[in-house]
Amino acid sequence: MLDDLPTPSLILDLDRLERNCDRMIRRAAELGVRLRPHMKTAKSADVGRLATRERAVGVTVSTLAEAEYFAQAGFRDITYAVGIVGHKVGAVAALQRGTGTRISLLADTVDAVHEAARQAEAAGERLALFIEIDSGGGRGGVSAEGPELPALGEAVNASRSLSLAGVLTHAGQSYGASSIEDVIRIAEEERLAVTRAADRLRALDIEVPAVSVGSTPTALHARSLSGVTDMRPGVYTLFDLAQVALGSCTVDDIAVSVLATVIGHNARAGRMLIDAGALALSKDVSGNKGGRTVGYGLVCPA
């Protein structure tokens, strides 16, 4: 069967995919949280349906194009988990109105909240919005202890066109962890940051419906998610060598590979040439751990 495929071709192992989805569904149940799987890795409605069979209340995306795709595919609760840009709010509002999908936005500045509110009001649509919390990744979000947080909550509450979806964080630093113990520590820091943020807002009589964390490593290794309502892991559906390096899975859990044809040999250099280059394979430098360099992947038998 593989011999009949043109190369390079993406090969999906359905048994592994289903096993990975079942594993995270069980994990969400163990931790007592809802699941909002991030679909930026799989980018597939079919994978999304497998991942949301149980405990899931929606999906997470990172682009407007992904939001449109999953809304058109019938997903009715979508978290657009990237800081919102004002000129995109009109398109989000139109998508929500046209499909009946609840689309939650994300912001970490008062200016962004005000602009989102203005654009949503102009579009005649009420939108939900998460406040992003920085739990140590240093990429985006406000400190759970900082003065910006109450101002953000009050700005959302004061708007006629926005409602507070909750607080959200992503422990991206977990991908750089050196051990499972390190991931466990980061997972607890992630939990404490977002639950502390929720507590501060609730102390101001601001309702916080969802307390959301995300990342495959912390979802798999957290000791507790007490106070958290949702988790948003994503790469777990397919897994990759970065997760192998972290100890979150084994090579046998990786559900995708690239089929290529050997088109030449270079005996002097000890190399072979295949018909799959950088665009087909992608460079997985995050898997370079423990003295191993994976580069563009591992060579596996067909």
Residue frames relative to the residue before (quaternion, step in Angstrom):
aa qw qx qy qz dx dy dz
M 1.0000 0.0000 0.0000 0.0000 0.00 0.00 0.00
L 0.6677 0.4877 -0.3066 0.4715 3.59 0.89 -0.90
D 0.6111 0.5765 -0.3512 0.4134 3.59 1.10 -0.67
D 0.6652 0.5194 -0.2994 0.4450 3.58 1.19 -0.47
L 0.5928 0.5962 -0.3619 0.4027 3.58 1.25 -0.24
P 0.4499 -0.6311 0.5435 0.3223 3.59 -1.12 0.61
T 0.2188 -0.7804 0.5683 0.1419 3.59 -1.08 0.57
P 0.5367 -0.1761 -0.8247 -0.0298 1.49 -2.15 1.27
S 0.0935 -0.7753 0.6232 0.0415 3.57 -1.16 0.71
L 0.4210 -0.6664 0.5520 0.2718 3.54 -1.15 0.68
I 0.1431 -0.7845 0.6003 0.0611 3.58 -0.87 1.00
L 0.1249 -0.7906 0.5984 0.0352 3.56 -0.75 1.10
D 0.2469 -0.7505 0.5989 0.1308 3.55 -0.81 1.06
L 0.3133 -0.8008 0.4820 0.1679 3.56 -0.18 1.31
D 0.6236 0.5416 -0.3540 0.4388 3.61 0.97 -0.72
R 0.6673 0.4880 -0.3039 0.4735 3.59 0.95 -0.84
L 0.6229 0.5435 -0.3348 0.4523 3.56 1.00 -0.84
E 0.6835 0.4777 -0.2942 0.4669 3.59 0.82 -0.95
R 0.6354 0.5290 -0.3231 0.4604 3.58 1.02 -0.80
N 0.6565 0.5079 -0.3083 0.4648 3.58 0.97 -0.84
C 0.6547 0.5041 -0.3143 0.4675 3.59 0.96 -0.84
D 0.6469 0.5128 -0.3186 0.4658 3.58 0.96 -0.84
R 0.6255 0.5519 -0.3411 0.4335 3.58 0.99 -0.81
M 0.7118 0.4400 -0.2805 0.4702 3.61 0.86 -0.88
I 0.5824 0.5532 -0.3770 0.4612 3.59 1.11 -0.54
R 0.6590 0.4876 -0.3041 0.4853 3.58 0.97 -0.85
R 0.6394 0.5353 -0.3245 0.4465 3.57 1.01 -0.82
A 0.6385 0.5162 -0.3268 0.4680 3.61 0.96 -0.80
A 0.6397 0.5186 -0.3191 0.4690 3.56 1.04 -0.80
E 0.6387 0.5328 -0.3223 0.4521 3.59 0.96 -0.86
L 0.7392 0.4166 -0.2175 0.4825 3.56 0.97 -0.91
G 0.4246 -0.7396 0.4349 0.2892 3.58 1.28 -0.18
V 0.5643 0.5833 -0.3924 0.4329 3.58 1.08 0.71
R 0.5066 -0.6045 0.5158 0.3346 3.51 -1.35 0.26
L 0.3702 -0.7313 0.5403 0.1901 3.53 -1.25 0.51
R 0.0132 0.7535 -0.6571 0.0165 3.56 -0.98 0.96
P 0.1458 -0.8495 0.4959 0.1056 3.62 0.48 1.14
H 0.3939 -0.7000 0.5498 0.2293 3.53 -1.06 0.86
M 0.2277 -0.8315 0.5001 0.0816 3.56 -0.64 1.14
K 0.3833 0.7544 -0.4738 0.2438 3.62 1.21 0.23
T 0.6412 0.4998 -0.3386 0.4738 3.61 1.17 -0.41
A 0.7554 0.3903 -0.2232 0.4766 3.59 0.68 -1.06
K 0.0631 -0.8372 0.5370 0.0818 3.60 1.00 -0.84
S 0.5798 0.5690 -0.3630 0.4564 3.57 1.03 0.80
A 0.4361 -0.6934 0.5103 0.2619 3.56 -0.86 0.96
D 0.6198 0.5437 -0.3492 0.4453 3.59 1.05 -0.69
V 0.6463 0.4833 -0.3128 0.5008 3.58 1.01 -0.82
G 0.6286 0.5483 -0.3330 0.4397 3.58 0.99 -0.80
R 0.6561 0.5038 -0.3185 0.4628 3.59 0.99 -0.77
L 0.6317 0.5118 -0.3342 0.4768 3.59 1.03 -0.70
A 0.6980 0.4919 -0.2689 0.4456 3.58 0.96 -0.92
T 0.7571 0.3768 -0.1968 0.4961 3.60 1.14 -0.52
R 0.2801 0.7869 -0.5093 0.2074 3.58 1.12 0.55
E 0.8018 0.0455 0.0051 0.5959 3.59 1.05 -0.76
R 0.8445 0.2175 -0.1856 0.4529 3.53 -1.31 0.66
A 0.6034 0.5764 -0.3695 0.4087 3.61 1.15 -0.27
V 0.1834 -0.7783 0.5930 0.0945 3.54 -1.09 0.78
G 0.7947 -0.0936 0.0551 0.5972 3.58 1.26 0.10
V 0.4046 -0.6754 0.5457 0.2870 3.53 -1.33 -0.24
T 0.3396 -0.7091 0.5842 0.2014 3.53 -1.35 0.31
V 0.0629 -0.7894 0.6104 0.0181 3.58 -1.07 0.78
S 0.3408 -0.7563 0.5243 0.1924 3.55 -1.27 0.31
T 0.7528 0.2646 -0.2044 0.5671 3.61 1.23 0.04
L 0.6053 -0.5469 0.4325 0.3840 3.54 -1.27 0.40
A 0.6107 0.5512 -0.3519 0.4465 3.60 1.06 -0.72
E 0.6443 0.5039 -0.3212 0.4773 3.59 1.01 -0.79
A 0.6275 0.5364 -0.3347 0.4544 3.58 0.99 -0.82
E 0.6561 0.5114 -0.3037 0.4645 3.57 0.93 -0.89
Y 0.6579 0.5240 -0.3063 0.4458 3.56 0.92 -0.94
F 0.7283 0.4280 -0.2585 0.4687 3.60 0.76 -0.99
A 0.6035 0.5348 -0.3637 0.4664 3.60 1.08 -0.56
Q 0.6716 0.4867 -0.2952 0.4743 3.58 0.93 -0.88
A 0.6628 0.4981 -0.2968 0.4737 3.58 1.19 -0.55
G 0.6552 -0.5723 0.2951 0.3951 3.58 1.25 0.10
F 0.4774 0.6415 -0.4619 0.3837 3.61 1.22 0.15
R 0.2153 -0.8510 0.4759 0.0545 3.54 -0.61 1.17
D 0.7377 0.2505 -0.2246 0.5853 3.61 1.22 0.23
I 0.0671 0.8223 -0.5514 0.1236 3.56 -0.30 1.28
T 0.1934 -0.7508 0.6217 0.1112 3.55 -0.95 0.96
Y 0.2035 -0.7630 0.6069 0.0896 3.57 -0.66 1.17
A 0.0719 -0.8954 0.4391 -0.0154 3.52 0.33 1.38
V 0.5314 0.5292 -0.4696 0.4659 3.55 0.75 1.14
G 0.6181 -0.5697 0.3833 0.3826 3.57 -0.94 0.83
I 0.4210 -0.7536 0.4491 0.2304 3.56 -0.62 1.15
V 0.2607 -0.7192 0.6267 0.1488 3.52 -1.14 0.79
G 0.5878 -0.6568 0.3436 0.3241 3.55 -0.73 1.09
H 0.7123 0.4770 -0.2929 0.4236 3.58 0.82 -0.89
K 0.6242 0.5335 -0.3497 0.4511 3.61 1.26 -0.10
V 0.5038 0.6876 -0.4171 0.3154 3.58 1.21 -0.38
G 0.6247 0.5494 -0.3435 0.4357 3.60 0.98 -0.76
A 0.6647 0.4916 -0.3011 0.4752 3.57 0.98 -0.84
V 0.6232 0.5252 -0.3349 0.4729 3.59 1.04 -0.75
A 0.6542 0.5185 -0.3091 0.4556 3.57 0.93 -0.92
A 0.6602 0.5021 -0.3065 0.4671 3.59 0.96 -0.86
L 0.6439 0.5185 -0.3157 0.4656 3.57 1.02 -0.80
Q 0.6495 0.5098 -0.3172 0.4665 3.57 0.94 -0.85
R 0.6805 0.4905 -0.2846 0.4640 3.55 0.90 -0.93
G 0.7180 0.4832 -0.2571 0.4299 3.58 0.92 -0.91
T 0.7823 0.3301 -0.1689 0.5005 3.58 1.07 -0.65
G 0.4269 -0.6945 0.4742 0.3324 3.59 1.18 -0.39
T 0.4699 0.6751 -0.4328 0.3689 3.56 1.28 0.31
R 0.3489 -0.6955 0.5835 0.2324 3.56 -1.00 0.82
I 0.0397 -0.8032 0.5941 -0.0210 3.57 -0.60 1.15
S 0.1754 -0.8036 0.5652 0.0638 3.55 -0.58 1.20
L 0.3056 -0.7595 0.5554 0.1455 3.55 -0.94 0.98
L 0.2864 -0.7379 0.5884 0.1649 3.55 -1.37 0.06
A 0.0930 0.7896 -0.6018 0.0757 3.58 -0.99 0.84
D 0.1184 -0.7974 0.5856 0.0848 3.57 -1.23 0.46
T 0.6951 0.3533 -0.3038 0.5475 3.58 1.20 0.49
V 0.5777 -0.5839 0.4419 0.3606 3.55 -1.18 0.60
D 0.6154 0.5517 -0.3508 0.4404 3.59 1.01 -0.74
A 0.6573 0.5025 -0.3109 0.4678 3.59 0.96 -0.83
V 0.6271 0.5269 -0.3322 0.4677 3.57 1.04 -0.74
H 0.6694 0.5015 -0.3050 0.4553 3.57 0.87 -0.92
E 0.6682 0.4901 -0.3074 0.4677 3.59 0.94 -0.83
A 0.6357 0.5145 -0.3306 0.4710 3.59 0.99 -0.78
A 0.6432 0.5203 -0.3179 0.4632 3.57 1.01 -0.83
R 0.6577 0.5139 -0.3116 0.4542 3.58 0.93 -0.89
Q 0.6907 0.4763 -0.2793 0.4670 3.57 0.89 -0.94
A 0.6460 0.5134 -0.3271 0.4605 3.60 0.99 -0.77
E 0.6459 0.5114 -0.3196 0.4681 3.57 1.00 -0.82
A 0.6430 0.5184 -0.3225 0.4625 3.57 1.00 -0.79
A 0.6977 0.4543 -0.2653 0.4863 3.57 1.11 -0.69
G 0.4340 -0.7273 0.4395 0.2991 3.57 1.28 -0.15
E 0.6094 0.5360 -0.3485 0.4690 3.58 1.13 0.59
R 0.3067 -0.7289 0.5798 0.1960 3.57 -1.06 0.77
L 0.1082 -0.8238 0.5564 0.0013 3.58 -0.73 1.09
A 0.3992 -0.6814 0.5587 0.2533 3.54 -1.18 0.63
L 0.0816 -0.8115 0.5786 0.0074 3.58 -1.09 0.71
F 0.2837 -0.7332 0.5986 0.1538 3.54 -0.99 0.94
I 0.3161 -0.6768 0.6229 0.2323 3.54 -1.26 0.55
E 0.3165 -0.7664 0.5305 0.1763 3.58 -0.75 1.05
I 0.1794 -0.7765 0.6010 0.0605 3.54 -0.96 1.01
D 0.3349 -0.7140 0.5789 0.2072 3.56 -1.01 0.86
S 0.0866 -0.8226 0.5616 0.0199 3.58 -0.53 1.17
G 0.7915 -0.2968 0.1295 0.5183 3.56 1.21 0.56
G 0.5516 0.6327 -0.3903 0.3783 3.57 1.23 -0.23
G 0.2979 -0.8049 0.4682 0.2102 3.56 1.18 -0.57
R 0.5162 0.6531 -0.4219 0.3591 3.59 1.19 0.30
G 0.7816 -0.1421 0.1310 0.5931 3.56 0.86 -0.96
G 0.6117 0.5728 -0.4029 0.3680 3.55 -1.26 0.26
V 0.4096 -0.6852 0.5480 0.2497 3.51 -1.35 0.31
S 0.5945 -0.5655 0.4321 0.3743 3.55 -1.22 0.42
A 0.5282 -0.6339 0.4659 0.3195 3.54 -1.06 0.77
E 0.7311 0.4066 -0.2196 0.5019 3.59 1.20 -0.52
G 0.5518 0.6741 -0.3647 0.3288 3.56 1.27 -0.21
P 0.6247 -0.5701 0.3879 0.3664 3.58 -1.26 0.35
E 0.5665 0.6251 -0.3881 0.3710 3.60 1.19 -0.39
L 0.5968 0.6293 -0.3609 0.3429 3.58 1.03 -0.76
P 0.6863 0.4564 -0.3214 0.4662 3.66 0.69 -0.88
A 0.6316 0.5398 -0.3375 0.4425 3.59 1.00 -0.78
L 0.6396 0.5178 -0.3228 0.4676 3.57 1.04 -0.78
G 0.6663 0.5072 -0.3069 0.4524 3.57 0.86 -0.92
E 0.6755 0.4911 -0.2892 0.4679 3.56 0.95 -0.88
A 0.6272 0.5355 -0.3388 0.4528 3.60 1.08 -0.71
V 0.6527 0.4867 -0.3196 0.4848 3.59 0.98 -0.79
N 0.6695 0.5170 -0.3037 0.4385 3.58 0.86 -0.93
A 0.6776 0.5073 -0.2897 0.4467 3.57 1.06 -0.74
S 0.6115 0.5841 -0.3477 0.4049 3.57 1.20 -0.38
R 0.4003 -0.7061 0.5334 0.2382 3.56 -1.10 0.75
S 0.7432 0.4158 -0.2158 0.4777 3.59 1.19 -0.41
L 0.7056 0.3750 -0.2587 0.5428 3.57 1.31 0.11
S 0.0947 -0.7442 0.6536 0.1000 3.52 -1.29 0.48
L 0.4891 -0.6693 0.4679 0.3064 3.57 -1.06 0.65
A 0.2919 -0.7581 0.5621 0.1554 3.56 -0.68 1.14
G 0.6778 -0.4314 0.3022 0.5130 3.55 1.11 -0.72
V 0.5263 -0.5773 0.4902 0.3866 3.54 -1.24 -0.56
L 0.1156 -0.8124 0.5710 -0.0242 3.54 -1.02 0.90
T 0.0338 0.7908 -0.6108 0.0206 3.56 -1.05 0.76
H 0.1609 -0.7621 0.6189 0.1012 3.54 -1.30 0.36
A 0.2528 -0.7828 0.5530 0.1323 3.58 -0.60 1.16
G 0.0763 -0.8430 0.5324 0.0100 3.55 0.46 1.21
Q 0.5780 0.6039 -0.3701 0.4051 3.56 1.19 -0.49
S 0.5189 0.6495 -0.4159 0.3688 3.60 1.22 -0.29
Y 0.6041 0.5722 -0.3566 0.4248 3.58 1.16 -0.52
G 0.6947 0.4374 -0.2737 0.5012 3.57 1.22 -0.32
A 0.3769 0.7478 -0.4744 0.2714 3.58 1.26 0.16
S 0.3846 -0.7438 0.5091 0.1991 3.55 -1.14 0.69
S 0.7942 0.0937 -0.0416 0.5989 3.59 1.26 -0.22
I 0.6481 -0.4914 0.4011 0.4214 3.55 -1.31 0.24
E 0.6127 0.5509 -0.3478 0.4473 3.60 1.02 -0.75
D 0.6345 0.5257 -0.3160 0.4704 3.56 1.07 -0.78
V 0.6407 0.5118 -0.3186 0.4755 3.59 1.01 -0.82
I 0.6350 0.5332 -0.3285 0.4523 3.59 0.95 -0.84
R 0.6476 0.5092 -0.3138 0.4720 3.58 0.98 -0.84
I 0.6645 0.4995 -0.3023 0.4664 3.60 0.92 -0.91
A 0.6287 0.5413 -0.3359 0.4460 3.58 1.01 -0.79
E 0.6657 0.4831 -0.3061 0.4793 3.58 0.99 -0.76
E 0.6188 0.5217 -0.3427 0.4769 3.60 1.05 -0.69
E 0.6263 0.5362 -0.3224 0.4651 3.57 1.03 -0.82
R 0.6709 0.5013 -0.2908 0.4626 3.58 0.88 -0.96
L 0.6807 0.4998 -0.2953 0.4469 3.56 0.85 -0.97
A 0.6449 0.5340 -0.3321 0.4343 3.59 0.95 -0.81
V 0.7429 0.4234 -0.2503 0.4541 3.55 0.72 -1.01
T 0.6544 0.4873 -0.3336 0.4722 3.62 1.03 -0.62
R 0.6040 0.5375 -0.3514 0.4720 3.58 1.12 -0.63
A 0.6359 0.5234 -0.3260 0.4641 3.58 0.98 -0.83
A 0.6540 0.5070 -0.3137 0.4656 3.57 0.94 -0.86
D 0.6476 0.5243 -0.3195 0.4513 3.58 0.95 -0.85
R 0.6573 0.5145 -0.3199 0.4484 3.60 0.93 -0.84
L 0.6681 0.4882 -0.3027 0.4729 3.58 0.97 -0.83
R 0.6563 0.5100 -0.3170 0.4568 3.58 0.96 -0.82
A 0.6013 0.5590 -0.3516 0.4499 3.58 1.14 -0.59
L 0.6793 0.4420 -0.2716 0.5191 3.57 1.28 -0.40
D 0.5014 -0.6678 0.3949 0.3829 3.59 1.35 0.28
I 0.4434 0.6368 -0.4877 0.4001 3.55 1.09 0.80
E 0.3829 -0.7402 0.5079 0.2181 3.56 -0.65 1.11
V 0.0929 -0.7827 0.6150 0.0215 3.59 -0.94 0.95
P 0.2098 -0.8372 0.4887 0.1277 3.62 0.11 1.22
A 0.8187 0.1550 -0.0496 0.5508 3.60 0.86 -0.95
V 0.1142 -0.7394 0.6610 0.0583 3.53 -1.16 0.79
S 0.0193 -0.8809 0.4641 -0.0914 3.51 -0.01 1.40
V 0.0808 -0.7756 0.6254 0.0272 3.56 -0.96 0.97
G 0.0576 -0.8245 0.5621 0.0296 3.55 -1.19 0.35
S 0.5336 0.5645 -0.5464 0.3132 3.49 -1.41 0.61
T 0.5196 -0.6619 0.4507 0.2980 3.54 -0.93 0.91
P 0.6677 0.5037 -0.3458 0.4253 3.66 0.77 -0.83
T 0.7102 0.4449 -0.2848 0.4654 3.60 0.81 -0.91
A 0.6026 0.5551 -0.3627 0.4440 3.60 1.07 -0.62
L 0.7158 0.4592 -0.2508 0.4623 3.57 0.97 -0.85
H 0.8080 0.3217 -0.1389 0.4736 3.59 1.02 -0.73
A 0.4205 0.7030 -0.4815 0.3116 3.63 1.20 -0.03
R 0.4115 -0.6993 0.5276 0.2516 3.56 -1.01 0.82
S 0.7940 -0.0165 0.0472 0.6058 3.58 1.12 -0.70
L 0.1096 -0.7527 0.6403 0.1067 3.53 -1.24 0.56
S 0.1132 0.8187 -0.5460 0.1371 3.53 0.99 0.88
G 0.7933 0.2635 -0.2212 0.5023 3.57 -0.83 1.01
V 0.6232 0.5117 -0.3263 0.4933 3.57 1.31 -0.22
T 0.2811 -0.7705 0.5471 0.1675 3.59 -1.04 0.72
D 0.8205 0.1363 -0.0218 0.5548 3.59 0.97 -0.87
M 0.0712 -0.7576 0.6395 0.1098 3.55 -1.26 0.44
R 0.2523 -0.8075 0.5302 0.0564 3.52 -1.12 0.89
P 0.1284 0.7891 -0.5928 0.0969 3.68 0.62 0.91
G 0.1742 -0.8262 0.5289 0.0854 3.58 -1.12 0.48
V 0.7242 0.4668 -0.2750 0.4267 3.57 0.68 -1.07
Y 0.4998 0.6880 -0.4109 0.3286 3.60 1.21 -0.39
T 0.5736 0.6085 -0.3990 0.3761 3.62 1.04 -0.59
L 0.7830 0.2550 -0.1200 0.5546 3.55 1.06 -0.83
F 0.1885 -0.7925 0.5318 0.2316 3.56 1.12 -0.81
D 0.0642 -0.7849 0.6154 0.0318 3.58 -1.32 0.25
L 0.7199 -0.4568 0.3013 0.4269 3.56 -1.29 0.06
A 0.5605 0.5794 -0.3988 0.4372 3.59 1.16 -0.43
Q 0.6784 0.4741 -0.2890 0.4810 3.58 0.98 -0.82
V 0.5791 0.5495 -0.3676 0.4770 3.58 1.15 -0.56
A 0.6694 0.5111 -0.2957 0.4509 3.57 0.91 -0.97
L 0.6770 0.4861 -0.2831 0.4746 3.59 1.10 -0.70
G 0.4840 -0.6658 0.4378 0.3617 3.57 1.21 -0.42
S 0.4563 0.6978 -0.4404 0.3330 3.59 1.24 0.30
C 0.7888 0.0234 -0.0069 0.6141 3.58 1.24 -0.37
T 0.4220 -0.6518 0.5456 0.3153 3.55 -1.33 -0.09
V 0.6833 -0.4507 0.3531 0.4530 3.57 -1.26 0.16
D 0.6518 0.5377 -0.3116 0.4347 3.60 1.06 -0.70
D 0.6168 0.5276 -0.3519 0.4661 3.60 1.26 -0.08
I 0.5413 0.6270 -0.4096 0.3824 3.62 1.19 -0.38
A 0.2645 -0.8339 0.4749 0.0951 3.54 -0.55 1.23
V 0.7475 0.3295 -0.2237 0.5317 3.61 1.18 -0.13
S 0.0308 0.7611 -0.6475 0.0214 3.53 -1.20 0.66
V 0.3826 -0.6992 0.5516 0.2460 3.54 -1.30 0.21
L 0.2831 -0.7455 0.5848 0.1486 3.54 -0.80 1.08
A 0.0358 0.8019 -0.5924 0.0689 3.57 -0.76 1.06
T 0.3755 -0.7043 0.5579 0.2273 3.53 -1.28 0.42
V 0.3975 -0.6770 0.5618 0.2608 3.57 -1.01 0.82
I 0.0865 -0.8370 0.5403 0.0043 3.55 -0.55 1.19
G 0.8182 0.0023 -0.0209 0.5745 3.56 1.23 0.08
H 0.2347 -0.7556 0.5963 0.1361 3.55 -1.32 0.37
N 0.1178 -0.7447 0.6504 0.0925 3.52 -1.20 0.62
A 0.2423 -0.8245 0.4967 0.1219 3.55 0.07 1.36
R 0.6350 0.5488 -0.3451 0.4201 3.60 0.96 -0.77
A 0.7449 0.3757 -0.2102 0.5097 3.58 0.99 -0.82
G 0.4043 -0.7220 0.4686 0.3092 3.57 1.26 -0.21
R 0.5498 0.6118 -0.3837 0.4198 3.54 1.07 0.76
M 0.1971 -0.7267 0.6332 0.1793 3.49 -1.35 0.27
L 0.3467 -0.7289 0.5613 0.1826 3.55 -1.20 0.61
I 0.0794 -0.7973 0.5978 0.0244 3.57 -0.88 0.98
D 0.5236 -0.6550 0.4540 0.3013 3.54 -1.25 0.38
A 0.5969 0.4995 -0.3892 0.4927 3.59 1.03 0.82
G 0.1267 -0.8236 0.5518 0.0342 3.54 -0.55 1.19
A 0.8254 -0.2646 0.1782 0.4659 3.53 -1.31 -0.35
L 0.6572 0.5161 -0.3273 0.4412 3.60 0.96 -0.76
A 0.6842 0.4752 -0.2889 0.4718 3.59 1.02 -0.71
L 0.7682 0.3993 -0.1920 0.4621 3.57 0.98 -0.84
S 0.1679 -0.7856 0.5509 0.2261 3.60 0.94 -0.99
K 0.4184 -0.7255 0.4970 0.2273 3.55 -0.99 0.82
D 0.1943 -0.8195 0.5356 0.0624 3.56 -0.55 1.19
V 0.0074 0.8536 -0.5205 0.0172 3.57 0.69 1.07
S 0.5883 0.5898 -0.3786 0.4033 3.60 1.14 -0.48
G 0.6324 0.5263 -0.3367 0.4580 3.57 1.25 -0.20
N 0.5084 0.6508 -0.4169 0.3797 3.58 1.29 0.02
K 0.3382 0.7231 -0.5266 0.2923 3.56 0.11 1.30
G 0.8118 0.2939 -0.1958 0.4650 3.55 -1.26 0.36
G 0.6862 -0.4974 0.2842 0.4482 3.56 1.08 0.68
R 0.6176 0.5359 -0.3505 0.4566 3.58 1.28 0.08
T 0.1717 -0.7578 0.6217 0.0985 3.56 -1.01 0.85
V 0.1696 -0.8256 0.5331 0.0730 3.58 -0.51 1.17
G 0.2329 -0.8119 0.5121 0.1562 3.59 1.20 -0.41
Y 0.8181 -0.1686 0.1646 0.5245 3.57 -0.58 -1.20
G 0.7750 -0.3193 0.1767 0.5160 3.61 1.17 0.28
L 0.5260 -0.6009 0.4955 0.3416 3.51 -1.36 -0.15
V 0.4112 -0.6744 0.5478 0.2757 3.59 -1.07 0.71
C 0.0304 -0.8073 0.5885 -0.0316 3.56 -0.71 1.11
P 0.5509 -0.5939 0.4566 0.3679 3.60 -1.14 0.47
A 0.5723 -0.6004 0.4271 0.3599 3.56 -1.12 0.56
